[in-house]
Amino acid sequence: MPPRRLGADAEDRAADYLLSLGYTLLKRRYKARRGEIDVVALDGDTIVFVEVKHRTTGLVEPEATITATKRTRLAAAARQYLEEEATPDFYARHDLVAIDNEGLRHYQNVFQ
């Protein structure tokens, strides 16, 4: 399967998981000037920016692929989303959904 399709499948799996937790999906693949957010969701009164990382090999865990540069781009994309789309009544956080041969792991508030 092409890498782009693998990524889309992982994002679909993460979105289904978040829906099962009661989240409301607001956007998928939000494109900003300096980056992209895989999933934007609402968890109660919190807007959640979700990065989905998927790896099929055991060489590197998906969690280890979030670099400082990636965090900076995600933060810039989140700021742009909040400026364009959100009301000031909402809190915001960054979550990570990591998927590999071991399964799916969800980390809340990972980029404080």
Secondary structure, DSSP 8 states (H G I E B T S, - for coil): --HHHHHHHHHHHHHHHHHHTT-EEEEEEEEETTEEEEEEEEETTEEEEEEEEE-SSSSS-GGGG--HHHHHHHHHHHHHHHHHH--TT-EEEEEEEEEETTEEEEESS---
